Amino acid sequence: MRTMVLAETQKALAELCAGVSQISQQVEAVIIGDQLKAVTDTVWHIPAQENALLEDYTETIAALIKQEKPELVIVEPTKRYKLIAGRIAAMLGTSVITDVLALGEDLIAKRMVYGGAAIRTEKVASGCTIAMVGSGIWETKSVTEVAVREEKPVQFIEPVNRVTRIARDEKEKAAVDLPGAKIVVGVGRGIAEQKDLEMIKQLAYAVKGEIGCTRPIAEAEKWMPKETYLGVSGLMIAPEIYIAIGISGQIQHTVGINRSKIVISINKEKNAPIFKQSDYGIVGDLYKVVPALIKHFG
Amino acid sequence: MNIITCFKVVPEEQDIVIKTDGELSFDRAKPTISAYDLNAVEAGAQLREVCSGALIALSVGTGSIDGPKLKKNILSRGPESLAMVADDRLKDLDTHQTAKVLKAAIEKIGEYDLILCGEGSSDLYAQQVGTQLGQVLNIPTINSVSKITPSNGKIVVQRTLENEVETLEITLPALVAVTTDINLPRIATMNHILAAGKKPATVWTLEDVGAPELSSTIEVIDTRAPRQVERKQDIVEGDTDDAIREFISKISAVLAK
């Protein structure tokens, strides 16, 4: 099987090329401009264009796929590439399989649907499979530097529609590395006020953890940065220990944390679904329990 | 500015039942508007307040989307009229098929300056219909838009990506897919709901819009609930000092590792 790989970052390009080589004999990176280094022995190189957005290369990539007919195109699931991949699929008369959780040699993919309530198993009916895959789905072999044996230039095709970029600002980086944290403390709607997060911070400090939250805390209340919410359309984490505080355990949230090794929860509702998904828990007022934990572990 | 805002009708998520064999039952799940599309409708309603022109809501799906409650729901949120392709042949559409039917319906509506879509549907969340639709309409298409400002016959948008925020100027007609934090969708008042009943709604079949009947590009093998991780479920009840002490002693052993 022949595969082309598209990624925005070097890390993703390296991991996806190494990962997909477990199901595909021939892996070729498609590299735009000079920002990314090649990690496969055959590379398709699209020369950088002045003032071009990544989106302006869509027609060029589509033409390359049409000409070379790889069975599989693996795409890093970034926002820009979600747009680009969708437009390419429209040109090819197919659909993209996004946010793939598993992909085998038979090109059967698994992805989450209904807010995490179900996993759908599906495959492309015919022609090229375009799959957007996060780097974690394959056991990563060590990523080694590969000497490029063949670099094939790709002729740039002028985009049909362009938009003009007026400004570009770096986003403030979230200060925490939640996916890399060993212990994560998660907060939900059980917290009454934003100022009570101070108490959660003290607990996180005491147990040497980082803080994440549910979607309502980030999006509706805006008490925490959007980058810190866990669950569907947010982060999926797998820490050693997850401590759920005032979180009822809606599936939209728990899909983001159910790969945690140990789940501990504090909730005043005895019937909160989170307890069924916890190793340890206490049915009680978090405003009594959390200060006691801070005192004990601090 | 004439605006068409697209929305998907999805089964009410909280009424989807997971059966013991892991299959899903939609028997009790009533059709409702996909949550993320409410942000697109609201973005359209807000633009409509500052620009002249029409705001039309558009959806495609099976005959079940053509219900009075649902029509009132969408029309109470700002659009002046509603168009639907409701046809039982449009069952379980993939993103490519959906885009093709939406395109046919948009061409039937005729003139437009801006097409709005949500970030993705709340049921399948492929985030692909907007991008496919923009391409098949062959107009400038941008996703992840968190602000839209009209500007001399064009629009200026703020686009929020993983590590950057960019400001783009887009000529019209164009398609924009908006993020969930672009706005807070309004809650319709009783007056809006009553007025919605009087607004025009057009319902078409596939033939009415001249859409081709397309075969699926995706073959769905199955859809079932993931297996739950087995947990100890060692739960202490109550928050007396003794109970909290018991809880701490249990988790100390774990946290000490």
Boltz contact constraints between the chains, C-beta under 6 A:
constraints:
  - contact:
      token1: [A, 78]
      token2: [B, 162]
      max_distance: 6.0
  - contact:
      token1: [A, 79]
      token2: [B, 144]
      max_distance: 6.0
  - contact:
      token1: [A, 79]
      token2: [B, 161]
      max_distance: 6.0
  - contact:
      token1: [A, 82]
      token2: [B, 127]
      max_distance: 6.0
  - contact:
      token1: [A, 83]
      token2: [B, 131]
      max_distance: 6.0
  - contact:
      token1: [A, 83]
      token2: [B, 143]
      max_distance: 6.0
  - contact:
      token1: [A, 86]
      token2: [B, 128]
      max_distance: 6.0
  - contact:
      token1: [A, 86]
      token2: [B, 131]
      max_distance: 6.0
  - contact:
      token1: [A, 86]
      token2: [B, 132]
      max_distance: 6.0
  - contact:
      token1: [A, 87]
      token2: [B, 131]
      max_distance: 6.0
  - contact:
      token1: [A, 87]
      token2: [B, 135]
      max_distance: 6.0
  - contact:
      token1: [A, 90]
      token2: [B, 132]
      max_distance: 6.0
  - contact:
      token1: [A, 90]
      token2: [B, 135]
      max_distance: 6.0
  - contact:
      token1: [A, 90]
      token2: [B, 136]
      max_distance: 6.0
  - contact:
      token1: [A, 94]
      token2: [B, 217]
      max_distance: 6.0
  - contact:
      token1: [A, 95]
      token2: [B, 94]
      max_distance: 6.0
  - contact:
      token1: [A, 95]
      token2: [B, 95]
      max_distance: 6.0
  - contact:
      token1: [A, 95]
      token2: [B, 96]
      max_distance: 6.0
  - contact:
      token1: [A, 95]
      token2: [B, 217]
      max_distance: 6.0
  - contact:
      token1: [A, 95]
      token2: [B, 218]
      max_distance: 6.0
  - contact:
      token1: [A, 96]
      token2: [B, 128]
      max_distance: 6.0
  - contact:
      token1: [A, 98]
      token2: [B, 126]
      max_distance: 6.0
  - contact:
      token1: [A, 113]
      token2: [B, 124]
      max_distance: 6.0
  - contact:
      token1: [A, 114]
      token2: [B, 16]
      max_distance: 6.0
  - contact:
      token1: [A, 114]
      token2: [B, 123]
      max_distance: 6.0
  - contact:
      token1: [A, 115]
      token2: [B, 13]
      max_distance: 6.0
  - contact:
      token1: [A, 118]
      token2: [B, 24]
      max_distance: 6.0
  - contact:
      token1: [A, 118]
      token2: [B, 223]
      max_distance: 6.0
  - contact:
      token1: [A, 118]
      token2: [B, 224]
      max_distance: 6.0
  - contact:
      token1: [A, 118]
      token2: [B, 225]
      max_distance: 6.0
  - contact:
      token1: [A, 119]
      token2: [B, 226]
      max_distance: 6.0
  - contact:
      token1: [A, 120]
      token2: [B, 223]
      max_distance: 6.0
  - contact:
      token1: [A, 121]
      token2: [B, 221]
      max_distance: 6.0
  - contact:
      token1: [A, 121]
      token2: [B, 222]
      max_distance: 6.0
  - contact:
      token1: [A, 122]
      token2: [B, 218]
      max_distance: 6.0
  - contact:
      token1: [A, 122]
      token2: [B, 220]
      max_distance: 6.0
  - contact:
      token1: [A, 122]
      token2: [B, 221]
      max_distance: 6.0
  - contact:
      token1: [A, 123]
      token2: [B, 219]
      max_distance: 6.0
  - contact:
      token1: [A, 125]
      token2: [B, 216]
      max_distance: 6.0
  - contact:
      token1: [A, 125]
      token2: [B, 217]
      max_distance: 6.0
  - contact:
      token1: [A, 125]
      token2: [B, 219]
      max_distance: 6.0
  - contact:
      token1: [A, 161]
      token2: [B, 140]
      max_distance: 6.0
  - contact:
      token1: [A, 163]
      token2: [B, 140]
      max_distance: 6.0
  - contact:
      token1: [A, 163]
      token2: [B, 168]
      max_distance: 6.0
  - contact:
      token1: [A, 163]
      token2: [B, 170]
      max_distance: 6.0
  - contact:
      token1: [A, 164]
      token2: [B, 169]
      max_distance: 6.0
  - contact:
      token1: [A, 165]
      token2: [B, 166]
      max_distance: 6.0
  - contact:
      token1: [A, 165]
      token2: [B, 168]
      max_distance: 6.0
  - contact:
      token1: [A, 166]
      token2: [B, 167]
      max_distance: 6.0
  - contact:
      token1: [A, 166]
      token2: [B, 169]
      max_distance: 6.0
  - contact:
      token1: [A, 167]
      token2: [B, 167]
      max_distance: 6.0
  - contact:
      token1: [A, 168]
      token2: [B, 164]
      max_distance: 6.0
  - contact:
      token1: [A, 168]
      token2: [B, 166]
      max_distance: 6.0
  - contact:
      token1: [A, 169]
      token2: [B, 165]
      max_distance: 6.0
  - contact:
      token1: [A, 170]
      token2: [B, 164]
      max_distance: 6.0
  - contact:
      token1: [A, 171]
      token2: [B, 163]
      max_distance: 6.0
  - contact:
      token1: [A, 171]
      token2: [B, 164]
      max_distance: 6.0
  - contact:
      token1: [A, 171]
      token2: [B, 165]
      max_distance: 6.0
  - contact:
      token1: [A, 207]
      token2: [B, 255]
      max_distance: 6.0
  - contact:
      token1: [A, 258]
      token2: [B, 229]
      max_distance: 6.0
  - contact:
      token1: [A, 262]
      token2: [B, 254]
      max_distance: 6.0
  - contact:
      token1: [A, 264]
      token2: [B, 251]
      max_distance: 6.0
  - contact:
      token1: [A, 275]
      token2: [B, 235]
      max_distance: 6.0
  - contact:
      token1: [A, 277]
      token2: [B, 231]
      max_distance: 6.0
  - contact:
      token1: [A, 278]
      token2: [B, 231]
      max_distance: 6.0
  - contact:
      token1: [A, 279]
      token2: [B, 231]
      max_distance: 6.0
  - contact:
      token1: [A, 279]
      token2: [B, 232]
      max_distance: 6.0
  - contact:
      token1: [A, 280]
      token2: [B, 234]
      max_distance: 6.0
  - contact:
      token1: [A, 280]
      token2: [B, 250]
      max_distance: 6.0
  - contact:
      token1: [A, 280]
      token2: [B, 251]
      max_distance: 6.0
  - contact:
      token1: [A, 281]
      token2: [B, 235]
      max_distance: 6.0
  - contact:
      token1: [A, 282]
      token2: [B, 236]
      max_distance: 6.0
  - contact:
      token1: [A, 282]
      token2: [B, 247]
      max_distance: 6.0
  - contact:
      token1: [A, 283]
      token2: [B, 237]
      max_distance: 6.0
  - contact:
      token1: [A, 284]
      token2: [B, 239]
      max_distance: 6.0
  - contact:
      token1: [A, 285]
      token2: [B, 239]
      max_distance: 6.0
  - contact:
      token1: [A, 288]
      token2: [B, 239]
      max_distance: 6.0
  - contact:
      token1: [A, 289]
      token2: [B, 239]
      max_distance: 6.0
  - contact:
      token1: [A, 289]
      token2: [B, 244]
      max_distance: 6.0
  - contact:
      token1: [A, 292]
      token2: [B, 244]
      max_distance: 6.0
  - contact:
      token1: [A, 296]
      token2: [B, 248]
      max_distance: 6.0
